Amino acid sequence: MLYPLPLSKESGKGYTRATMRRAIIQVRYAIQKSHPGLGHGLFAIQAIPKGDFIIEYTGTKIPTEVADALPTRYLFEIDRNWTIDGSVRANIARYINHSCESNCEANIVDGRILISAARDIEKGEELTFDYGKEYFDEFIKPTGCKCAKCARFVETVVAR
């Protein structure tokens, strides 16, 4: 079966199940301590070319109205009606932190959340994607975004 997953916004390519299995079998990431204030993150242990499938965000599929009442932050909305609760420890993708200058993108294909490289990712680089405005406003903005772009902005403002 061919998944119509755009590898990047410019690409019209897709992945077969075999291609996704090879990407999963070939471990390309590791959980490590992230930047101060972020806890752990997922880091590339080898270079990952733009467009490559990296990992699937997995968990329990639950109604969004149920998800909205949960205290967990590992929720990924598939659509208006359904959300993936990725709080299970087996979901390694839950360690991908937010960045306003992300290097990954999430694509929803047949109710599955597939994460691919939005640009070339270097060995040792933390894997990140933009969690979206709603999550940012509710959880990140109150404590301050810790991504490199926002940290540079804060340093510039403080230096003035």
N, C-alpha and C positions, 0 to 999 in steps of 0.2 A: 504494500500500500504506500502511496506517495502522500506525505504530509505537505500541504501547500504552505510551508513555513518560509516566509521571505527571510533570507539570510541577512539581509540588510535592507534598508529602504530602497536602495537602487537595484537590488537583485530580485529576479523573479524565480530563482531556483527553489527547490524543495528538498526534503530528506526522505529517504526510505527508512523503514524500521531498522534494517541492517546497518545503515549509516549511523543512526542514533545509537544502536547497540555498541558499535565500534567506538563512538565518542565516549560512551559511558564506561566501557571496559578500559579504555586508555585514560587512566586517571590523570587529570590535568590541573588539579587544584588541591589545596590543603587548607584546613582550618588553622588559623594562627591568631595570635593577639593582634588586634588592630591598633588604630591611633588612640591616644588617651581619651577616655570618655565614651568610647564606642564598644568596648568589650572585644569580642572575637570577630573575625572576618574570614572571607574565603579568598585565597590568594592563588594565582597561577603558578604552577611549579614548572611550567614550560611555556614557550611563546604560543599564543593562540591567534591564528589569523582571523581577520575581519570576516564575519559571516558564519564562522564555525559554530555548530551547536555545542553548548557547554554542558547544560544540566537541565533537568525538569524540576520545577517547583512542585513538590508532591504533598499530599496530606488528605484529610477527609473533606469531601465535598458536602457542604451544608448550605441551607437557605441563607441568603444574605441577611434577612431579618433576624435570624438566630445569631449569626456572626456579629451583628451590630451590638448585641447584648453581652458578648464575651469579653473578658478582661485581657485576652492575649493580643499581642501585636503582630503575630505571624499570620495575619489574614491577607489573602490575595484575592481580590474580587475578579471573578471571571466575567460576569455580566451583572445586570441589575438584580437578577434573581438568585445567583449562585456565587459562593465564595469557597476558596480552598483554605482550610485551617491547617497551616503548615507547622503547627507547634510541636508535632512529634519529632523526637530527636533524630529519627532516621532521615528526615528531610534536610539534607546537607545544604540545599539551596537557601535555607532560612538564614544562613550566615552571610549572605550577600548584603552588604550595607548600602545605604542610600548615598548618592552623590548627585549634585546638580550638574556635574560634568561626567556622567556615567560612561563606562566602557562596555556595558552589556545592554541588551534590550530584551524585553519579555514579549513573546507573541502567544496569543491564545488560539489554539488549533483544536477543534473538536472537544472543547472543554478542558484541554490540557494546557499548562503554562510551560512553554519551552523557552529557555533562555539561551541566547546566542551572543556572539561578540559583535558589538556595534562598530568596533574599529579594531585594528591590530592591538593585541594586548601583550605586553612584555613579561618575560619570566620574572616572578617576584612581585608583580603588580597586584593590588587588591582588586577583586571583581566587584563592581558596583552597578546599580541601575537606579534610575530616578523613580522614587516611590509614588510620585504624583502629588498634585496640589492638595487634595483633601487630606491625605496622610501627613504631608509636610506641615500643613497649617495646624493640625490637631496634635501631633506628637513631636515634630522636630523643631518647628519655629519657636515654641515656648522655651526650649532649652538651648537653642542656637544650633544651627547646622554646623557640622564638623568637617564637611568636605573641603578639599583644597581651595576651591573657588571662593567659598564663603569665608574661610580662614584668611585668605589674602585680603578680602574686602574688609574684614574686621581689623586686621593689622593696619591697613591703610587709614581707616577712620580713626583708630586709636592714636596713630602716629601724628595726626593733624593737630 
